[in-house]
């Protein structure tokens, strides 16, 4: 079924577009995978749990902070949210 886009692929496309739109960051395949892997390794800070499957992380990427939503079911970042000034790390509240 050539041409059909899976949910995982659609979420990757969406996340890369949001990174570009909200942060001016163009993520290639390697960068995107590395961000997801760094979350899996526990190297990024948790901001908030949205649900059992999705968690918001504060990502350090090339000297810039990005706010990412990670889906642990699919093991990938599904979107990037705008940074707000009043965010706090989970556990600091």
C-alpha positions as CSV (number, residue, x, y, z in Angstrom):
1,X,0.0,0.0,0.0
2,X,2.3,2.7,-1.2
3,X,1.3,6.2,-0.4
4,X,-0.6,5.4,2.7
5,X,0.7,7.2,5.8
6,X,0.8,5.4,9.2
7,X,-0.1,7.1,12.4
8,X,3.5,7.0,13.6
9,X,4.7,8.6,10.3
10,X,2.0,11.3,10.5
11,X,3.0,12.1,14.1
12,X,6.7,12.4,13.1
13,X,5.8,14.8,10.2
14,X,3.6,16.8,12.6
15,X,6.3,17.0,15.3
16,X,8.9,18.2,12.8
17,X,6.6,20.9,11.4
18,X,5.8,22.1,14.9
19,X,9.5,22.3,15.8
20,X,10.1,24.5,12.7
21,X,7.0,26.6,13.3
22,X,7.4,27.2,17.0
23,X,11.2,27.3,17.4
24,X,12.7,27.8,14.0
25,X,14.4,24.4,14.3
26,X,14.6,22.1,11.3
27,X,14.9,18.5,12.6
28,X,16.3,15.8,10.3
29,X,15.6,12.1,10.8
30,X,18.7,11.6,12.9
31,X,18.0,14.6,15.2
32,X,14.4,13.6,15.7
33,X,15.4,10.1,16.6
34,X,18.1,11.3,18.9
35,X,15.6,13.5,20.8
36,X,13.3,10.5,21.3
37,X,16.1,8.3,22.4
38,X,17.4,10.8,24.9
39,X,13.9,10.8,26.5
40,X,13.9,7.0,26.6
41,X,17.3,7.1,28.3
42,X,15.9,9.5,31.0
43,X,18.2,12.4,30.0
44,X,15.5,15.0,29.6
45,X,13.4,16.8,32.3
46,X,9.8,15.9,32.8
47,X,7.4,18.9,33.0
48,X,4.0,17.2,33.2
49,X,2.2,14.0,32.6
50,X,-0.7,14.4,30.1
51,X,-1.9,10.9,30.4
52,X,-0.6,7.3,31.0
53,X,0.9,7.3,27.5
54,X,2.0,11.0,26.9
55,X,4.4,13.1,28.9
56,X,5.6,16.7,28.3
57,X,9.4,17.1,28.5
58,X,11.8,20.0,28.5
59,X,14.4,19.2,25.8
60,X,17.9,20.7,25.6
61,X,18.6,20.8,21.9
62,X,21.7,22.6,20.5
63,X,21.6,25.2,23.3
64,X,17.9,25.8,22.9
65,X,15.1,24.6,25.2
66,X,12.1,22.8,23.4
67,X,8.9,21.6,25.0
68,X,8.0,18.2,23.6
69,X,5.2,15.7,24.0
70,X,6.5,12.2,24.0
71,X,4.2,9.1,23.4
72,X,5.7,6.1,25.3
73,X,3.4,3.7,23.4
74,X,5.0,4.7,20.0
75,X,8.4,5.7,21.6
76,X,8.5,9.0,19.8
77,X,7.9,12.7,20.1
78,X,4.5,13.5,18.7
79,X,4.5,17.4,18.9
80,X,6.4,20.4,20.2
81,X,4.6,22.9,22.3
82,X,5.3,26.7,22.6
83,X,7.6,27.5,25.6
84,X,5.9,29.5,28.3
85,X,7.7,31.6,30.8
86,X,5.9,30.0,33.8
87,X,6.7,26.4,33.3
88,X,8.2,24.3,36.2
89,X,9.8,20.9,36.3
90,X,7.6,18.2,37.7
91,X,8.5,17.8,41.4
92,X,9.5,21.5,41.8
93,X,5.9,22.6,42.5
